[in-house]
Amino acid sequence: MMPWRGWIWLVPVSLAIFAALFLVNDLGGHDRPSAKLIGAEQTVFDWNTDACEPIDVPDAPARALRDDRGRVQLYASHYLVRRFVGPSLDRVRHSCRVVMRSGFDPRPEAYDDRDWLASLYTEDGRTIHALVHDEYQGNQHPGRCPSGSYQKCWYNAITTATSTDGGESYSRQPAPAGIAANVPYRYVPDAGPYGIFQPSNIIKRDGYYYALLQAEAFGKQRRGTCVMRSPDLSQPRSWRAWDGKHFSVQFVDPYREPVGDPGDHVCAPVGEAEIAKMAHSLSYSTYFGKYMLVGVAGEFQPSRNRNIWGIYFALSEDLIHWSHKRLIAETELPWTFQCGDRYPILYPSVLDPESTSRTFGTTGRRAYLYFTRLQYPNCRQALQRNLVRIGIEFSK
């Protein structure tokens, strides 16, 4: 076992500095939901002092759970999965111990190349079921990517992992048994990125477990946010996606199973005009009495004659119909960054330390907005990232 890092105490940053990094939008209005950021930004993980190795970075939305020993576990990992553990969400420490490793398998049909632990759910804190963001990176395997481009040779699926020891280790089932969501198409070099990406938190509702997904356009699969549900997290193939009317879409392994009409095995995006393809953070807001989605997006604002990129939120009563997204904060994103700009951010998620949910699946009026800040030394992207948080307050 590798040694624990020291306690990660949350380091405040002055409000003046924060104001220079974020343009906060308190949306106002007496009859529309709004959000504003409050307090000072706090550093949860500083790559310069806390990383166990160069690729130890927060590279996914922050997720948290309470285990069977009464501890809080926080995850925001890379494809070598590490975690934070502590007595509360405010006092977690980063461990150098890897609890799940990627397979780095060069075969796209294995669905086991580079794997991010993306979503976690547990009823008892001992058995933990997880959705895994699985990237096949053809550019990393000789002969699999003529262009050598990561983006063009990116083929994605959602697989599953399970821990039976309270998060000390996670195991994955081989394909096809371990596949939760994918597209009914095989890998095509230089045709990407395509597939199913970045699952949200898992939320339980009316006897089913739900998650949002991000889909890219390819073949008969449309681009946007999809919804899927399962009655049994121990059965990865039990997930069914929304087809526009029902949860009837069964995902199929195009390498091992007959596909027939690919259109029968693709999900229908929801709220295309309202939420675009937001899917980072899903919770039930006890303040609004609705489900709340938080993610990054952009929207054209006529008064400023340009797209406003940043962190947005939207509300829903059924996970299918969504309110129009509302801006929380305008931020730089990797695709908007120019030299001289403030450092961009990714992977926003909302976690409420006061949540009574074992998986922090509920949020109140006040919570914390977590996100990853990417470092661009000398104006060039580098694998140096910090995990930070700041208070957020919602209003009706």
GUSEDO-635961 format. One record per atom (N, C-alpha, C): residue in one letter; y, x, z. Coordinates in steps of 0.2 Angstrom, whole numbers, plus 2048, in hexadecimal, padded with zeros to 3 digits. Atoms other than C-alpha are relative to their C-alpha. Example, Ala and Ser with C-alpha at 12.3 -4.5 7.8 and 13.67 -1.06 7.14 Angstrom:
BEGIN
A7FA804800 A7EA83E827 A806804800 S7FA7FC7FF S7FB844824 S8057FC803 
REM end
This chain:
BEGIN
M7FA804800 M800800800 M806804800 M7FA7FC801 M8118077FB M8057FE806 P7FC8017FA P81E808809 P8057FA7FF W7FA805801 W82B7FA80C W806803800 R7F97FD800 R83D7FD808 R8037FD807 G7FC8037FA G84A7FA816 G8027F97FF W7FD807801 W8517EA81A W8067FF7FB I7FB801805 I85C7E380C I8057FB803 W7FB8047FD W86B7DD816 W8057FE7FA L7FB803805 L8777D280C L807803800 V7FA7FD800 V8867DC807 V8067FC7FD P7FB804803 P8967D2805 P8058057FB V7FB7FD804 V8A27D67F7 V8067FC800 S7FA8047FF S8B47D27F8 S8017FB7FB L7FF806804 L8BA7C27F1 L8058027FA A7FC7FE805 A8C77CB7E7 A7FC8037FA I8047FD805 I8BA7D57DE I7FC7FA7FC F804806802 F8AF7C57DC F8047FC7FB A7FB804804 A8BE7BC7D4 A8018037F9 A7FF7FD806 A8BF7C97C7 A7FA8007FC L806801804 L8AD7C77C2 L7FE7FA7FE F802806802 F8AC7B57C1 F8067FB800 L7FB805801 L8B77A77BB L7FD7FA803 V8048057FC V8B27997C7 V8047F97FD N7FE806803 N8B47877C0 N7FE7FA805 D8018067FB D8B67797CE D8027FB7FB L7FF805805 L8B476B7C2 L8047FA801 G7FB8057FE G8BE75F7CC G7FD7F97FE G801807802 G8BE74C7C9 G7FC7FD806 H8038037FA H8B973F7D6 H7FA7FC7FF D806804802 D8AB7377CD D7FB8047FC R8057FC804 R8A27467C5 R7FE805804 P8027FA7FC P8977537CD P8038067FE S7FD7FA801 S89E7647CF S7FD805804 A8037FA7FC A89A7757D6 A806805800 K7FC7FA800 K8A47847DC K7FD805804 L8037FA7FC L89F7957E3 L805801806 I7FD7FF7F9 I8A47997F5 I7FE806803 G8027FA7FC G8A57A8800 G8008067FB A8007FA803 A8A27BA7FB A7F98017FD E8067FE803 E8957C17EF E7FC804805 Q8047FC7FC Q8867C97F8 Q7FA8037FC T8057FC804 T87A7D67F2 T7F97FF804 V8068017FD V8687D27F5 V7FB8067FE F8047FA802 F8607E17EB F8058047FC D7FC7FB804 D86A7F07E5 D7FB8057FD W8057FB803 W8607FA7D8 W801807802 N7FE7F97FF N86980A7DC N7FD802807 T8037FE7F9 T86280A7EE T7FA7FD802 D8068047FE D8547FD7EF D7FA8017FB A805800805 A84A8007DF A7FA805802 C8067FC7FE C8388077E2 C7FE8047FA E8017FC806 E83880E7D0 E8057FD7FB P7FB802804 P84380D7C1 P8007F87FD I801807803 I83B7FC7BA I8007FB805 D8008057FB D83C7F47CB D8077FC800 V7F9804800 V84A7E77C7 V7FF7F9800 P801807800 P84D7D57C9 P8017FD7F9 D800802807 D8497CE7B8 D7FD7F97FF A802807800 A8457BB7BC A8047FD805 P7FC8047FB P84E7AD7C5 P7FC801807 A8027FF7F9 A84C7AF7D8 A7FC7F9802 R8048057FD R83E7A47E0 R7FE802807 A8027FF7F9 A8397A27F2 A7FB7FB803 L8058047FD L82C79B7FD L7FF802807 R8027FF7F9 R82679A80F R7F9801800 D8077FF800 D8157A1812 D7FD7FE806 D8038037FB D80879D81E D801804807 R7FF7FC7FA R80E7AA82A R8077FF803 G7FA8017FF G81F7A382B G8068047FD R7FC7FB804 R8277B0820 R8037FC7FA V7FD802806 V8337AD812 V7FE8067FB Q8017FC806 Q82E7B5801 Q8057FF7FB L7FB801805 L83B7B87F4 L7FD8047FA Y8027FD806 Y8367BC7E2 Y8058007FB A7FC800805 A8417C27D4 A7FE8077FC S8037FA801 S8367CF7CC S8008027F8 H8017FE807 H8337D97BC H7F87FF7FF Y807801801 Y8217DA7B4 Y7FC804804 L8047FE7FA L81B7E47C2 L8037FD806 V7FD8057FC V81D7D77CF V800802807 R7FE7FF7F9 R8257DB7E0 R8037FA803 R7FD8057FD R82C7D07ED R804802806 F7FC7FF7FA F8387CF7FC F7FD7FB805 V8038047FA V8317C980D V804801806 G7FC7FF7FA G83A7C581D G8007F9804 P8008067FC P83D7B882B P8047FA7FD S7FC805803 S8497AE821 S8038027F9 L7FE7FF806 L8517AD810 L806805800 D7FB7FB7FF D8607B7817 D7FE807802 R8027FA7FD R8567C581E R7F98027FD V8067FE803 V8497CA811 V8008087FE R8007F9802 R8447DC80D R7FB8017FA H8047FF807 H83D7E37FC H7FB805801 S8067FC7FF S82C7EA7FC S7FE8047F9 C8027FC806 C8267F87F0 C7F97FE7FE R807802802 R8147F07F0 R8007FB7FA V800805806 V8107E87DF V7FA7FB802 V8048067FE V8087D77E2 V7FC7FD7F9 M803802806 M8047D47CF M8028057FB R7FF7FB806 R8027E07C0 R7FF7FC7FA S801803807 S8047DC7AE S7FA8047FD G8067FD803 G7F57DF7A3 G8018057FA F7FE7FC806 F7FE7E7794 F7FB8007FB D805801805 D7F17E1789 D8038007F9 P7FD800807 P7F47E5776 P7FE7FA7FC R802806804 R7EC7D5770 R8047FA802 P7FC8067FE P7F77C676F P7FC7FA802 E8058067FE E7E87BA771 E7FE801807 A8018007F9 A7E67C1782 A8057FD805 Y7FB8037FC Y7F67BA789 Y800804807 D8007FB7FA D7F77C9795 D8038067FF D7FC7FA801 D8047D5790 D804802805 R7FB7FF7FA R8137D579B R8027FA803 D8018067FC D8137C87A9 D805800805 W7FC8017FA W8217C27B4 W7FE7FA804 L8028067FB L81D7B77C3 L8077FC800 A7F9804801 A82A7A97BF A8017FA804 S7FF8067FC S82679A7C9 S7FA7FF806 L8058007FB L81D7977DA L8007FA803 Y8018067FC Y8167887E3 Y7FA801805 T8058007FB T80C7877F3 T8017FA805 E8008057FB E8077797FF E7FF802807 D8027FD7FA D80178480D D802807802 G7FD7F97FF G80979580B G7FB8057FF R8057FB801 R7F879D808 R7FE8007F9 T802800807 T7F27977F7 T8077FF7FC I7F9800804 I80179A7EB I7FE8007F8 H801800807 H8007947D9 H8078027FC A7FA7FD804 A80C79C7CC A7FF7FF7F9 L7FF800807 L81279A7BB L8028077FE V7FF7FA802 V8137AA7B1 V8038007FA H7FD7FF806 H81F7AF7A4 H7FD8067FC D8047FB803 D8147B8798 D8038027F9 E7FD7FE807 E81C7C378A E7FB8057FD Y8047FB805 Y8127CB77C Y8068047FD Q7FB7FC803 Q81D7D9777 Q7FD8057FB G8047FD805 G8167DE766 G8038077FF N7FD7F9801 N8237ED765 N7FD805804 Q8037FB7FC Q81A7F5773 Q7F98027FE H8077FE802 H8097F676A H8008027F9 P8007FD807 P80680175B P7FD7FB7FB G802804805 G8047F874B G8017F8800 R7FF8077FF R8097E7752 R8077FD7FE C7F9802801 C81C7E774D C8038047FB P7FD7FB805 P8227EE73D P807802801 S7F97FF7FF S8347EC741 S801805806 G7FF7FD7FA G8327F4752 G8057FD805 S7FB8047FC S83D7E6759 S7FD7FC806 Y8028047FA Y83A7DF76B Y8017F97FE Q7FF807801 Q8427CF766 Q7FC7FD7FB K804803806 K83A7CC755 K7F8800802 C8078007FE C8297D075D C7FE7FE806 W8018037FA W82A7C676C W7FD7F9800 Y804806801 Y81D7B876E Y7FE7FE807 N8008017F9 N81D7AF77F N7FC7FA801 A8048067FD A8127A3789 A801800807 I8008017F9 I81179C79A I7F8800803 T8078007FD T8017A17A4 T8007FF807 T8008017F9 T7FC7A07B6 T7FD805804 A8037FB7FB A7F87AA7C5 A7FF7FC807 T8028037FA T7F17A67D6 T800805806 S8017FC7FB S7F27AE7E7 S7FD7FC806 T8048047FB T7E67A97F5 T801804807 D7FE7FC7FA D7ED7B6802 D807800802 G7F98007FE G7FE7B0805 G8058047FC G7FC7FC804 G8067BA7F7 G7FF807800 E8027F87FF E7FE7CB7FB E7FE8027F9 S8027FE807 S7F77CB7E9 S7FF7F97FC Y800805804 Y7F67C07DA Y7FB8017FA S8047FF806 S7E87BE7CD S8017FB7FB R7FF804805 R7E87B67BC R7F97FF7FC Q806802804 Q7DB7AD7B2 Q8018027F9 P7FF7FE807 P7D77B37A0 P8017FA7FC A7FF805805 A7DC7A9791 A7F97FE7FE P7FB805800 P7D979B78D P8017FD807 A7FF8047F9 A7D679579F A806801803 G7F97FF7FC G7E679C7A6 G8067FF7FC I7FA802803 I7F2796799 I8027F9802 A7FD8067FE A7FE78979F A8047FD7FA A7FB803805 A80A787790 A8018057FB N7FF7FB805 N80B78F77F N8017FC7F9 V7FF804807 V80E78B76C V7FA8017FD P806800804 P800787760 P8008057FA Y7FF7FB805 Y804796756 Y7FE807802 R8027F97FE R7FD7A8756 R8068047FF Y7FB7FB801 Y8077B7757 Y8018027F9 V7FE7FD807 V8117BC747 V805805801 P7FB7FA7FF P8197CD747 P8077FE7FC D7F9800803 D82C7CD744 D8027F87FF A7FE808800 A82D7B9746 A8037FE806 G7FE8037FA G8337B8757 G808801801 P8058037FB P8387B5764 P7FE7F9800 Y802807800 Y82E7A6766 Y7FB7FF805 G8058017FB G82379D772 G8037FB805 I7FE8037FA I825795783 I802805805 F7FD7FB7FC F83079E78F F8027FD807 Q7FD8017FA Q83779F7A1 Q7FF7F9803 P8018077FD P8307907AB P805800806 S7FC8017FA S83B7897B9 S7FC800806 N8048027FA N8367867CB N7FB7FA7FF I805806801 I82777A7CD I8027FB806 I7FE8057FC I82C76A7D5 I7FB7FA800 K8058057FF K82075D7DC K8047F9800 R7FD807800 R82474A7D8 R7FA7FB7FE D805805801 D81973B7D9 D7F98027FE G8067FD801 G8097457DA G7FF8057FB Y8007FB805 Y80D7507CC Y804806801 Y7FB7FA7FF Y8147627CB Y8038017F9 Y7FC800806 Y8227647BE Y803807800 A7FC7FA801 A82A7737B6 A8047FF7F9 L7FC7FF806 L8377767A9 L7FE8067FC L8027FA804 L83478279A L8068017FB Q7FB7FF806 Q83F78A78D Q7FC8017FA A8047FF806 A83878977B A8058027FB E7FD7FE806 E83E79276C E7FD7FD7FA A802803806 A83D78B75A A7FB8047FC F8057FD805 F82E78F750 F7FB7FB7FE G804805803 G824785744 G8027F9802 K7FE8077FD K82477374C K802800807 Q7FD8007F9 Q82A77975D Q8078007FF R7F9800800 R83C77475F R803804806 R7FD7FC7FB R84877F769 R8037FB806 G7FD8047FA G84D77877B G7FD801806 T8038007FA T84877478C T7FA7FB800 C805805800 C83776C78E C7FE7FF807 V8038017FA V82E76479D V7F97FF800 M807801800 M81C7657A2 M7FE7FE807 R8028027F9 R81275E7B1 R7F8801800 S8077FF7FF S8017617B8 S7FE7FC807 P8028037FA P7F77577C5 P7FC805805 D8047FC7FC D7EE7667CB D8028087FE L7FE7F9802 L7F57787CC L7FB805800 S8067FB800 S7E47807CE S7FD7FF7F9 Q803801807 Q7E077A7BC Q8068017FB P7FB7FE805 P7EC7837B0 P8007FC7FA R800804806 R7E67797A1 R8027F9801 S7FE8077FF S7EB7697A9 S8077FE7FF W7F9801802 W7FE76B7A5 W8007FC7FA R7FF804806 R80475E799 R8088007FF A7F9800801 A81575E791 A8037FA7FD W7FC807803 W82275078C W8008017F9 D800800807 D82074B77A D8067FC7FD G7FB804802 G82F74077A G8007F9803 K8018067FD K827731781 K7FB800806 H8058007FB H81973678C H7FE808802 F8037F97FE F811746795 F7F98007FD S806800803 S804747788 S7FE8067FC V8017FA804 V806758780 V7FB805803 Q8047FB7FD Q7F7763783 Q8008077FC F7FF7FA803 F7FA77577F F7F98037FE V8077FE802 V7EC77E775 V8018077FE D8007F9801 D7E7790773 D7FE8017F8 P8017FF807 P7E9794760 P7FB8057FE Y8057FA802 Y7DD7A3761 Y7F97FD802 R8078027FE R7CE799769 R7FE7F97FF E801807801 E7D0787766 E8037FD7FA P7FD803806 P7D377C757 P8077FD801 V7FA8027FF V7E5778755 V8017F97FC G7FF806803 G7E576A748 G8078007FE D7F9800801 D7F7764746 D804803805 P7FC7FD7FB P80277074F P8057FB804 G7FC8047FD G80E762752 G7FE7FC806 D8038047FB D80275A75E D800804807 H8007FC7FA H80476976A H806804801 V7FA7FE7FE V81676C76B V8047FC804 C7FC8047FC C822766778 C8067FE7FD A7FA803803 A83175B775 A806802805 P7FB7FE7FC P84176277C P8047FA803 V7FC8057FD V84B757788 V807802801 G7F97FE7FF G85E75678A G8038057FC E7FE7FB805 E86176077B E808801800 A7F8800800 A87475B77B A803802807 E7FE7FF7F9 E87575C78E E7FF806803 I8027FA7FC I86C76B794 I7FE8067FB A8027FB805 A869775784 A7F9803802 K8077FD7FE K85A781789 K800803807 M8007FE7F9 M85E78379C M7FA7FE803 A8068017FD A84F7857A6 A7FF805806 H8017FB7FB H8527927B4 H7FE7FE807 S8018027F9 S8537897C4 S8007F8801 L8018077FF L84D7787C9 L7FF7FE807 S8008027F9 S84F76F7DA S8017F9800 Y7FD8077FF Y85175E7E1 Y806801805 S7FA8007FC S86275C7E8 S8007FA805 T8008067FB T8627527F8 T8077FE800 Y7F9802800 Y8757517F6 Y8027FB7FB F7FE805806 F8767497E5 F7FA7FB800 G805805801 G8657407E7 G7FD8017F9 K8027FF807 K8607477D6 K7FD8077FF Y8027F9802 Y8577567CE Y8068047FD M7FB7FC802 M8627647CB M7FE8077FC L8017FB804 L8617717BD L806805800 V7FB7FB801 V86A7827BD V7FE8057FB G8017FB804 G86B78E7AF G8068037FC V7FB7FD804 V8757987A2 V8007FC7FA A7FF803806 A87C790793 A8088017FE G7F97FF803 G88C78F788 G8027F97FE E7FD807803 E897780783 E8078017FD F7F97FF803 F8A677F777 F8057FC804 Q7FB8037FD Q8B677B780 Q8067FF7FC P7FB800805 P8C3774774 P807803803 S7F97FD7FE S8D2778780 S800807800 R8007F9800 R8CD78A780 R7FE8037F9 N8027FE807 N8C678A76E N7FB805800 R8057FB800 R8B7794772 R7FA7FD804 N8058017FC N8A679377A N801803807 I8007FE7F9 I8A579478D I7F9801802 W8077FE7FE W89679E792 W800801808 G8007FF7F9 G89079E7A4 G7FA7FC803 I8058037FD I8867957B1 I8027F8801 Y7FF807800 Y8847827B0 Y7FB7FD804 F8058047FD F87B7747B9 F8007F97FD A801807802 A8757637B5 A7FB7FC805 L8048047FC L86D7547BE L7FC7FB7FC S804805804 S85F7487BA S7FC7FC806 E8048047FB E85573A7C3 E7F98017FE D807800802 D84573D7B9 D7FE8067FC L8027FA804 L84574E7B1 L8008007F9 I800801807 I8467477A0 I8077FF7FE H7F9801802 H85874079F H805804805 W7FB7FB7FD W86674C7A4 W8077FE7FF S7F9800800 S87874B7A8 S8038067FC H7FE7FA804 H88375679D H802805805 K8007FA7FB K8837677A4 K808801802 R7FA7FF7FD R89276C7AF R801807801 L7FF7F97FF L89A77D7B0 L800802808 I7FF7FE7F9 I8977867C1 I8058067FF A7FC7FA801 A89F7977BB A7FF8037FA E8017FC807 E8A37A07AB E7FF807802 T8027F97FF T89B7B17AA T7FE8037FA E8027FD806 E8977BE79E E7F8800800 L807800801 L8857BD798 L7FE8067FB P8027FA804 P87B7CB78F P8038007F8 W7FE801807 W87F7C477E W8087FF7FF T7F9800801 T8927C2781 T803806803 F7FD7FA7FD F8957D3789 F8038047FB Q7FD7FB804 Q8A17DF781 Q802805805 C7FE7FA7FC C8A67F0788 C8067FF803 G7FA8017FD G8B37EE795 G7FF7F9804 D8008067FC D8AD7DD79B D7FC801807 R8047FF7FA R8A67DA7AC R7F97FF7FF Y807800801 Y8937DC7AE Y7FD7F97FF P803807801 P8897CD7A7 P7FB7FF806 I8058027FC I87D7C37B1 I7FB7FC7FC L806804803 L86C7BA7AE L7FD7FD806 Y8058037FC Y85F7AF7B7 Y8037FD806 P7FE8037FB P8697A47C2 P7FB7FB803 S8048057FC S86079A7D0 S8047FE806 V7FD8037F9 V86578F7DF V7FB800805 L8048007FB L85D7927EF L8047FE807 D7FD8027FA D8617897FF D7FC802807 P8047FD7FA P85C792810 P7FE7FA804 E8028057FC E85C781818 E7FB7FB7FE S804804803 S85077980D S7F97FF804 T8068017FC T841771816 T7FA8017FB S8057FF805 S836774806 S7FD807801 R8037FA7FF R829781808 R8028057FA T7FE7FC806 T82E7877F6 T8088007FF F7F9801801 F8417847F8 F8017FC7FA G7FF805806 G8407767EC G8057FB801 T7FB8057FE T84E76C7F4 T806804801 T7F97FD7FE T8617707F5 T8047FB802 G7FB8047FD G86F7697FF G8068017FC R7FA800803 R8817687FC R8028087FF R7FE7F9800 R88377B800 R7F98047FF A8067FC801 A8767887FA A8038077FE Y7FE7FA803 Y8767997F2 Y7FE8017F9 L8027FE807 L87779E7E0 L7FE8077FF Y8037F9801 Y86C7AD7DC Y8018017F9 F8007FE807 F86E7B77CC F7FF807800 T8017F9801 T86A7C87C5 T8068027FC R7FA7FD803 R8797D37C0 R7FD8067FC L8027FA804 L8757DF7B2 L805805800 Q7FC7FA800 Q87C7F07B2 Q8018037F9 Y7FF7FD807 Y8847F77A2 Y804807801 P7FD7FA800 P8888097A6 P8028037FA N7FD7FE806 N893811799 N7FF7FB7FA C800806805 C893800790 C7F97FF7FD R807801803 R88080178C R7FC7FD805 Q8058037FC Q8737F6793 Q7FB805803 A8057FB7FC A8677FF7A0 A7FC7FB804 L8048047FC L8597F97AA L802801807 Q7FD7FF7F9 Q8647F97BA Q8037F9801 R7FE8067FF R8667E87C1 R8007FE808 N8008027F9 N86B7E07D2 N7FF7F9801 L8018077FE L8667D07DA L8067FE805 V7FA8027FB V8767C77E2 V7FF7F9801 R7FF8077FF R87A7B77E9 R8077FE803 I7FA8037FE I8897AC7ED I8007F9802 G8008077FE G88C79C7F6 G8027FB7FB I7FE805804 I88D78C7EC I8017FA803 E7FF8077FC E89477B7F1 E8017FB7FA F800805805 F89176B7E7 F8047FA803 S7FC8067FE S89C75C7E7 S7FF7FA7FB K802806804 K89A74A7E1 K8077FD7FC 
REM end
